[in-house]
Amino acid sequence: MTFIGERVPRKEDSRLLRGHGRFADDQDRPGQLWVRVVRSPIAHGRIRSVATATASEVDGVVRVVTAADLPDRRIPVRLKVQGINLDDHLQPVLATDTVRYVGEPVAVVVAEDPYVAEDAAELVELDIDELPVVVETFQGTVAADFRLGYGDVEQAFVDAAHIVEMEFDVGRHSAVPMEPRALLVDVDPGSGALQIHGMTKVPVFNRDVLATMLGVDENLIHVHAIDAGGGFGVRGEFYPEDFLVPWLARELNRPVKWVEDRAEHLVAVNHSRQQHHTIAAAFDKNGVLLAMRDDVLHDNGAYARTHGIIVPELTLAMLPGPYRVPAFAGRIRVMLTNKTPCGTYRAPGRFEGTAVREQLLDVAADKLGIDRVELRRKNLLDARELPHTREMSTLGTDVVLDSGDYVGLLDKAMAEADRLGYRAELASLRAQGRTAGLGVAVFLEKSGLGPQETADVMVGTSGAVRVHSGGTSLGQGIETVLAQITADALDVDPAVVTVVNGDTALQPFGAGSWASRSTVVGGSAVHKAALAVRERAIQMASRMLEVSEDDLETRCGSIGVRGAPGSSVTLGEVAKACRPGSPHLLPDEPAGLAARRRFEVEHMTYPYGVHVALVDVDRGTGLVQVPRYLVAYEIGRAINPTLVEGQLVGGVAQGIGGALLEEFRYDEAGQPQAVTFMDYLLPTAAELPKVDVLVTEDAPAPGNPLGVKGAGEGGLTAAGAAIAGAVRDALDLPGPVRRLPLTAERVRGLTDEGTR
Amino acid sequence: MTFIGERVPRKEDSRLLRGHGRFADDQDRPGQLWVRVVRSPIAHGRIRSVATATASEVDGVVRVVTAADLPDRRIPVRLKVQGINLDDHLQPVLATDTVRYVGEPVAVVVAEDPYVAEDAAELVELDIDELPVVVETFQGTVAADFRLGYGDVEQAFVDAAHIVEMEFDVGRHSAVPMEPRALLVDVDPGSGALQIHGMTKVPVFNRDVLATMLGVDENLIHVHAIDAGGGFGVRGEFYPEDFLVPWLARELNRPVKWVEDRAEHLVAVNHSRQQHHTIAAAFDKNGVLLAMRDDVLHDNGAYARTHGIIVPELTLAMLPGPYRVPAFAGRIRVMLTNKTPCGTYRAPGRFEGTAVREQLLDVAADKLGIDRVELRRKNLLDARELPHTREMSTLGTDVVLDSGDYVGLLDKAMAEADRLGYRAELASLRAQGRTAGLGVAVFLEKSGLGPQETADVMVGTSGAVRVHSGGTSLGQGIETVLAQITADALDVDPAVVTVVNGDTALQPFGAGSWASRSTVVGGSAVHKAALAVRERAIQMASRMLEVSEDDLETRCGSIGVRGAPGSSVTLGEVAKACRPGSPHLLPDEPAGLAARRRFEVEHMTYPYGVHVALVDVDRGTGLVQVPRYLVAYEIGRAINPTLVEGQLVGGVAQGIGGALLEEFRYDEAGQPQAVTFMDYLLPTAAELPKVDVLVTEDAPAPGNPLGVKGAGEGGLTAAGAAIAGAVRDALDLPGPVRRLPLTAERVRGLTDEGTR
């Protein structure tokens, strides 16, 4: 039987629910030292001195390190874009002569105890001459300025019957995973080899970066698999601490531990999203899109971090979305300001671009007098137009929209919303005199980034199956998904499959869990490896049972002779027959019932969806409530529908946060205004509706053997768009809402503009 | 250049000499519990009760476990001999209803602290009814009775011109490695997976045994590579603690540690050697051997442990040694007595058999009036007679003496002894009235047991090379030897090679370090794997440099174009080109510059040697001193002569211990008389001569690509024989010395028998 598509209970839950998860902070080693990072209290300044003597004298302090003690190292860009050189803007591990944002690491205190380290860190005396602070994006330094697009946009705008133009801001916010970062690094004093717990997302890449920065061979570093309390793009990138803690362990020849607190987290990990768009669309007289153009200022904070300019690039490359846009001109300027540097946050570039594009379409629909769903239906690419190649590339891959029926899904989503009574409820609310609105947003996602993932599948002599994959277990359920894929291909019970993700010794060719790639690319690698093991098992069983391979079949954990129910060998027995010294193993055959396979892919796959949001605005307070929310998402094939639904609901929660609540604001001096959860407002259960989910599997991905399209981000992608549209609808604005998040304060400012 | 044969400094020494070795007792985990084993204080008895209540109430005691708490498990035989069933004699993990030797584990106390555990263990109340105790070997129970041999021995004895017969006892002693045993077992409470530090010698085998006993898949258990302070056969076999400590870790879901103390060690680890021989040889009138027969009682202590009856089997199979013995009849009875169970100790069966055979030849030489060297020369197999097949098998392999010139080596050894003035010194001592003697013993060793060893060789992107081998690092220098073999095959500097031995996750097909197999079988596997990496590197370099493979050559860490010194790529660059996503890597090629290879071998190889010992006996005290000692050893090829010499010198030290000092004696009640180093006498530097070593490489082993024969045991094999011969010579005994060790007390008893 197949286990793909089954609602198999999460394998992770057995340990997580019993408190047996192994998170980075659960790791300890006898004799470990504790690190506390001393961070800049000012946003921009020249360092005159960093005085460490007082801190060094505190009892229990082992070492205080400043940039002067370190080799000169900057953190490299992970996702390079050809032709864009960011070397001048890379972040140093510790600030040398200049600090550029509040929270920038300046020194490190190492002590026998975390409390001593924290207390002593406050005794490190920073003497910094303040420099002028840039907080406004448009006043920043241009780190990169590039364009993506195709077609004759200028002519299209000349020929247009209608031109709709607007400005739109997406606010600075980011992921705040439940578990802040943590690292435990153990060192073998004899060899200098490092055992690292706490690197998630891209452990092999981080291992390689660290090896290069330390000047050692990558095989001297072993990053262990751990649990992680969420990733969402920010957790697991290579940050200054990812160099500092291992470097200190080697320097001091002792285990070193560091745990980030929440206040640090909010200024230290990548921020995201902050962009100012000036977008315009040209339509013919029937409302058919002729062209779009967008001029974006992207606020990247103080440095280019590991993501380089990939968020800006994705913003432009994905901006046309699922629509037939004959000509597109995008320009983006990456601006450096004195704020925390930025990177990806779940649905990077798409959350921003979708919000802007869909708001523009809403404004255009009103302006052209066309129903907004009808306008979209008119301009969505038709199923027969796919695959559709856009003359752009992102993440090093050409944009080729692979398969789907965008109009069909829009219709299904609207029908589902009607079936669930969304429009009826809207009417009812309005009848009650409430300021209610419905938002509809269509979006295109991308997932399954290559170039590869590698997986090992092996069977033990008890018949237990192990999978060593390159993904990481961030809470998303990837162990369950890969176990189902293995069980399906190998024909075993998922219960006997154990999946280990992100251990660099077990899987040195892993590419990590990001970009919604784990199921698509990682899953396909596991699928290939499991099929190879199956094939090998049949070959060996044929020798053991002395029958032709063609007469053999799998029987959930066994290989049996067709038509002879009593004649079979278990996979465990086959594994025994594969051991060295076995009479069934030929001299030059590799031992073990195991296979390593690599799945390589050139193009991404493009899932797509529709969000429908019903909002209820309190005109007095400006508070926006979201009583109903629907996500329709086409993902090709759901390995485990329960996990897909969970991903989508979680994404909506984050999307509502970004659309209504979450924002990293700064004052004029560059002081962050949101350094606790009292200021950085997360949606709670009270702010969230029961999310309706419609997962469709109508358009399997042609580019991978499972047909999967990745489901990790679509709950978030159009949340800003749908809520902006709903608020605009509620307030009956003629123009755009102009800015996310739609905090109560901003909504109060908008209520005067509406006609309702 | 080749690095084979070079005196490369030991790679292990950098960490060991700086105190950075990682021995089992160096491992700790926060929250670990400590185990203390409660051992039987009496040699034989029926257990009426094991009362644990008092011990359990001690503050800090977490659990007290008796056999009743455990699954019923007995430790299986590792080296099975077909047709011999020892199931009734296997040792249980904890004694159930009967104790059979002093030191047998009866209960286990687990506590938060090792001192609490030890104190509480004394509060476990054992109520045991004493049963009759068997201490004398001949009174024991026969666990196995078998014969090995060939030819018509009876007729040969009928036809003989001379028959020489004698009885001979080899005393019970064993290895006492500097580091007693220790285990740290960490458990992942989520999965039950075990991380084990402390299993040496055969980690993969022990992992598999443990998995079977625990009823889990072997891949759930990871045995880590550690340093070990000596092995010598006893350390690293599967003992009761190897089940108890992991079982407790899983049961209590906490890390558990156990460290053996010396008093425990002396009663707990395998004893060895104790045999009573009744041996006879038949000669023709010219002193040509016609046949030998030997009837052996082998004292195996209370149980059959992991070695089963392999020591008895080896005793018989190797007894004819390097001699032309036309007919041989061996019988051995394996006797169970109420003493510590036995296993292998370096040169198992050969130390015993060589001592007995060579003493017989010395007695025969005198009786036949032939010089003892001449008698040996006459009866040694001639070089032209090799390979020589004996119609016997041992360790599952047929006995085929592969290559050599036994007579030639005897002549070389005697010439070397003369050159070094042995005979002159003998004459000088005698001229001074001292009771001096010279012993000469010729011996055959065996090494390189199959069926296989597996090795991984991989190159990192810095050009560093890693080897994952199945051996274990017991102090013998195997890391250095395998690094040299790798460096030679791959053409890199041994300094860039790191060897990891005995990690079951890194090398799941390792067979371990024992039976002098690591260099022969493990080294050959490494050699094959390194050659495969070299071949792959040339293939990849050919793509990178766009030249034919035939035009490429290795250049110590690089691949270069012949005749173009400037045109080359480093192995690190080649490794980069082998990463997934590299343009040089073809779609279906495995990534990584790495290879796993298995070396399989059906037959052992047979090194051989000569020991010459000069002794000086104090007739008053019986004290035997050894002023001069020569080992001549043919080992085919020395990878590192310094290490070979070190092995031989260390072996002589242990051999002198077994020949003169070390003995586990028991009183009539089965109480061990040697439970500290005050009673179990080890040779110290004062007792040891400077050992002269003559390593020859005249007869490379035909059965492996390196030609190596294994050099781990030959310093010990004939030490009992040579010293027995020398003492006999010194005392001018007409008959044999009858018994080893030749303690001062026994020598005093012999002085009256001599004629000198």
Boltz contact constraints between the chains, C-beta under 6 A:
constraints:
  - contact:
      token1: [A, 15]
      token2: [B, 190]
      max_distance: 6.0
  - contact:
      token1: [A, 20]
      token2: [B, 189]
      max_distance: 6.0
  - contact:
      token1: [A, 20]
      token2: [B, 190]
      max_distance: 6.0
  - contact:
      token1: [A, 28]
      token2: [B, 30]
      max_distance: 6.0
  - contact:
      token1: [A, 30]
      token2: [B, 28]
      max_distance: 6.0
  - contact:
      token1: [A, 189]
      token2: [B, 20]
      max_distance: 6.0
  - contact:
      token1: [A, 190]
      token2: [B, 15]
      max_distance: 6.0
  - contact:
      token1: [A, 190]
      token2: [B, 20]
      max_distance: 6.0
  - contact:
      token1: [A, 217]
      token2: [B, 460]
      max_distance: 6.0
  - contact:
      token1: [A, 217]
      token2: [B, 462]
      max_distance: 6.0
  - contact:
      token1: [A, 217]
      token2: [B, 464]
      max_distance: 6.0
  - contact:
      token1: [A, 218]
      token2: [B, 460]
      max_distance: 6.0
  - contact:
      token1: [A, 219]
      token2: [B, 460]
      max_distance: 6.0
  - contact:
      token1: [A, 219]
      token2: [B, 466]
      max_distance: 6.0
  - contact:
      token1: [A, 451]
      token2: [B, 581]
      max_distance: 6.0
  - contact:
      token1: [A, 452]
      token2: [B, 580]
      max_distance: 6.0
  - contact:
      token1: [A, 452]
      token2: [B, 581]
      max_distance: 6.0
  - contact:
      token1: [A, 460]
      token2: [B, 217]
      max_distance: 6.0
  - contact:
      token1: [A, 460]
      token2: [B, 218]
      max_distance: 6.0
  - contact:
      token1: [A, 460]
      token2: [B, 219]
      max_distance: 6.0
  - contact:
      token1: [A, 462]
      token2: [B, 217]
      max_distance: 6.0
  - contact:
      token1: [A, 464]
      token2: [B, 217]
      max_distance: 6.0
  - contact:
      token1: [A, 466]
      token2: [B, 219]
      max_distance: 6.0
  - contact:
      token1: [A, 509]
      token2: [B, 580]
      max_distance: 6.0
  - contact:
      token1: [A, 509]
      token2: [B, 591]
      max_distance: 6.0
  - contact:
      token1: [A, 580]
      token2: [B, 452]
      max_distance: 6.0
  - contact:
      token1: [A, 580]
      token2: [B, 509]
      max_distance: 6.0
  - contact:
      token1: [A, 580]
      token2: [B, 598]
      max_distance: 6.0
  - contact:
      token1: [A, 581]
      token2: [B, 451]
      max_distance: 6.0
  - contact:
      token1: [A, 581]
      token2: [B, 452]
      max_distance: 6.0
  - contact:
      token1: [A, 591]
      token2: [B, 509]
      max_distance: 6.0
  - contact:
      token1: [A, 598]
      token2: [B, 580]
      max_distance: 6.0
